[in-house]
Amino acid sequence: MNTDAERLLEALGGVREVWIEDAAPERMVRRRSWRRWIALAACLAVVAAAAYSGTRLAEAWNWAALVQNFRPLAALEAIPGGTPAPAPTPVPTLNGLPLLTIRESGDMGMGFEGIMVRDVSELDTGSPWTPEAEVSALPVYRNTAYTDYMPVAPDGGAAMLALAEETAAALGTEITQVTYERVGEHAFGTTLPDSAVDGLEAETPLAEIRVDPSGSVGIFFEPYAALPDGSETSSREAAERVTDLLLEQYADLHGYVEPRRMIATDYTFNGVPITDLRACDGAGSVEEQMLSRSFHRVWFGVSEGGELHVLWLEHGLTYAEKLGDYPIISPEEAEALLREGHFITTVPQEEAPTGAWPVAHVDLVYRASGYEEIYLPYYKFWVELPRNPNIEMAEELTMYGAYYVPAVEGKYLTNMPLWDGSFN
């Protein structure tokens, strides 16, 4: 454990985990460090793999149509030895929409979602949503890979394999070997069948491709992929330039119509900046851009030597079933709920945010981890945390914690998160 982590562990009783929204690639502690991202539809994976023949993947699918007509499981056949998703339990409806039950995500592990920045403007990572945006309803999805233990492929891994094949084709290489990871290899105390697939590794001459049931596709280059001479990310301007170069280089892979940079900067306790290079598709409506940001984003991992060592591409709706478009509340209504303690957080504070705790930034996002049973929108509040005298932190830095309030109107929820004095 490094010195910074030791300091915060001592002060707060947990390891600090930076998760600047979207987890880039979700720096949440999980059962496997490479399972961090989210994804596209199974039908998309099959169609794109078949359609790819030298054309860009962007030409093989239509994002707007995809998110409106999401029912990928209907097109999948049960695979021998797989674990087909059980029929959903009937739930009450209101205005034709199923009522939603929010369950605490089980993938938090140790640590909390916090960030240290020098200026509050650094909390804005290029979100397509702003408080002035006129968004009255957003889609909600059921994650069919969800179980109360860990996400598993409901089709035996067919859609995951299609994603791996699609990725290899976009990279101009071929898969030489595929290995499925199954629950029985590492799980204890679960009722899931040993044969249930919870991961896939595909070997290629260029890189190792790893896919998980959340739709996260990790590309691990060996050797590392070289970047143009002079590529470094020490400044914001340099990070933007490198991100643009990588987006152009891997255009066939991500398929964005209008790439949108999402540069995020965090700092170590002594003030050294850490820059994350991320992007999504900026084409379409605000709602469509929000879905791309949460479910189809890319993250580039650049080494200190200026080489690309890993690329994460999310296909977060691979095993998703659309439940409908739900009315949402306003940011002001959400902040009122925040002050009443109706939120989800991993911040280890002994008291809920009060009026004295300033909200520095608000965003509208999806909690898109594979450990979420329902993908619904949340208002994400970055709240300034009281300075802890037990934490040695550079004077110019301020620490903020993330608090999530459901954005769906309360009448469509069977339960509302209520903070109980512990961190979730």
Secondary structure, DSSP 8 states (H G I E B T S, - for coil): --HHHHHHHHHHSS-EEE--SS-TT-----SSTT---BB--HHHHHHHHHH-SSS-GGGG--HHHHHHS--GGGG----TTS----------EETTEE-B-----S---S-EEEEEESSGGGG----S--TTS---EEEEEEETT--SS----TTTTHHHHHHHHHHHHHTT----EEEEEEGGGT--S--S-TT-EEEEEEE-SSEEEEE-TTBEEEEEEEEEEE--TT---SSHHHHHHHHHHHHHHTHHHH--SSEEE--EEEE-TTS-EEEEEEEEE--S-HHHHHHHHHHS-EEEEE-TTSEEEEEEEE-BTTTEEEEEEEEB--HHHHHHHHHTT--EE----SS---TTS-EEEEEEEE---TT-SEE-EEEEEEEE----TTS---TT-EEEEEEEEE-B-GGGBS------SS--
